[in-house]
Amino acid sequence: MKVSLNQKILSRNEECAQKNKAFFVEHGVLCLNFISSPGSGKTTTIARTIRDLKDKLKIGVIEGDIKTDTDAQKIRAAGADAIQIETRGACHLSAEQVYNAIKALDAETKDVVIIENVGNLVCPSAFDLGENSRVVMLSVPEGDDKPVKYPGTFAGAEVVLINKIDLMEHIEFNLERVLADIRVVNPNAKIFQVSAATGEGLDQWYEWLLKRAGRSDD
């Protein structure tokens, strides 16, 4: 019997993902896997979330980039612990990389661990990292065809953040089409229209996050 290299990689990843999942369950930590294209505003949104919820949630961040620790520096400046993973060419994070980062982050001391995956709407969606939930971000400047082009990615999201809505009047973007296309592949997804720059719509995102982390007043 022949086993492809791809099968071996996915099998190894699944083993580590299960370890990560067990860790988060054991310690009552909510882990979110953020997936989006480059430049969608993931880091800006995460940093603002950290600052705005600093009195309500203890957040740690695992940053994935092909090179540099620029995003990790931004997260630390916002007031949260951050571990940078350089993939050195790989287009996604692996569960084993996250497993090692969890220990360095002291993840058991956090309420929420956010994994900011490598900017890419294709590869990251195929690799389980042991997260509790996936958050997919789409920004207005990217265009309104992304849910149609990458249905598998949007189908796996518990939350979809449509970011940079403050630019809607300046860019041709069919919001109704986007909402309808997401609903086709993922009828149960929570969809929040936000602007990390102006703060518009973030209250709904924060309400969901606090509730999901078991820190809501409700």
N, C-alpha and C positions, 0 to 999 in steps of 0.2 A: 504494500500500500504506500502510495506517495502522499506526502503532506507538503503542501506548498509553503514557501517562506512566509507568505502573507497570512496563512492560517496559523502558523507558529507565533507570529507577531501578535495577532489578535488574541490568541489563546493566552499568551503571557500577559498581555494588557488586561484581559478579563480577570485573571487571577489577582493582579495588583488592585484592580478596580474594586473587587469584592473586599479586599483588606481595607481599602480606604473607606468604603461604605460602612463597614463594620465599626471602624474607628469613629466616624461621625455619629453613628447611632449610639454607640457606647457613651460618648461624651456629650451628647445632646447638642451637637454643633450643626448648624445649617450650612451646607456647602452649595454654592451656586457656580455653575460653569457658564461664563459669559462668552458668547460667540458673535462675531460680526466681521464685516469687511474692515480693512485698514482705514483709519480716518473717520469712522462713524461716530466717535465720541465716547468710547467705552471708558477710557482712563479718566476723562473729565467728569463723566457721570459718576463713576465710582468714587473719585476724590470728593466731589460735592456731597455725595451720600454720606461719606465718612464724616465730613465736617458738620453737616446738618443733623446727623443722628449721634453725635459723639457722646451725648448724655444718656442715650437710650440703648445703644448697641456697641459692643466691643467687636470690631471688625479687623480681620487680618486678610492680607491679599497675597496671592501667588501670581506673579507676573510672568507671562510667556512671550518671548520675543526671539526672533532669529539672532539678533545681536543688540548689544547695549543694555544698560540698566536705567535708561531715561525714565520709563514709566514707573519703576519701583521708587525712584527718587521723588517723583511727583506724589506718589501715595504716601511716602514717609512724611513729606512736607505737609500733607493734609492731616497728619496725626495718627496714622495707623502703621502697624508693623507690616513689612513687605519682604518677600523673598523673590529674587529674580532668577528665572530659568532662561538660559540662552540655549536655543535649540540648534544653533549653528547650521542652519539650512533646512531643518525639518519644518513642515508646514503646520504642525499641531503639537500639542503636549501629549505625553503619555501618562498612564496611571502610575508607572514606576517613578517618573520624575516628580509627580505630585506626592507620592508616598514619601519620598526623601525630603521634599519641601515641608511637608506637614510637621515633621520632627523639628526642623530648623525654625519653624514659625511658632512653635509651642501652641499648636492649633487647639489643643484641649482647653486652653484658657480663653478662647474666643466664643462669642455668640454666633458669629457668622464668618465663614471663610469664603472669599470670592476668588475664583480662578479666572483671571483674564487670559483667555486663550490667544494663540497667535492669530493675527488678523487674517481671516480666511473663512469663507462661507461653505467650503467643501470638506476638507480633510477633518477638521475638529469634530464634526458631527458624527463621524464613524467610530470615534474612540471614547468609550465610557471611561470617565476618570474617577468614578465612585461618588459623584456628586448627588445631592438630593434633588436638584432641579437645574434645568437649563434656561438661561435667559438669552434670547436672541435680539440683537439690536440692528435696526435699519435706520439710516439717516436719510432725510429728505434729499440732499444733493446726490445720493447714489442712484436715484430714479425709482420709479414705482413698479418695476418689473421683477424685483428680486424674489418675492415669494413664488412667482411662477418659474423662475430659473432655478431656484434652489428649494424645491418643495420639501425634500427630506429634512433639511435643516430646520425649517419652520414647523414641520410636523412634530419635531421632538421638543419643542419649546413649551415650558409652562407659562412663560411670560415673553411677550414681544414688546420691546420699547421702540417706538417710532420717534427718533430724536431729531433735533434741530427744526422743530415745527415753527420756530420763529422766522425761518427762511421760506416758509410755504408761499408767501405772496410774491416772492422774488424768483421762484423756480417752478417750472412746470412739473407738477406732481399730483397725480390723481389719487387722493386719499381714499375715496370710496372704492376705487379698484383695489387698492392695497388691502383694505379691510376685508373686502369680499374674497380676495384670493387667499388670505390667511385663513379665513373661516372655512374655505373649501378643504384645505389640508389639515386644519387643526381647529375644529369647532369649539374646543374647550380652553383655548389659550386666553390668558388675560392680556389685553392689549392696552398699553398706556401711551398716550401722545405727550411727549415731554420736550423740554429744552433745557439741557444742562447749563447753557449759557445764561438764560434769563430766570430759570427756576420754574417756568410754566409747566404745570402738570405733574411735578415731582411729588406733590403731597400724596397722590394716589399710589405712586410707586412705593413711597415710604410706608404708607398704610399697609400695603400688601406685604412688604418685607418684614415689618414689625410683627404682623400677624403670623407670617410663615415661620418666623424665628421664635414664636411663642412669647413675644415681648409686648404684645398689644394690650391696651387698657380695656379693650372690649371683652 
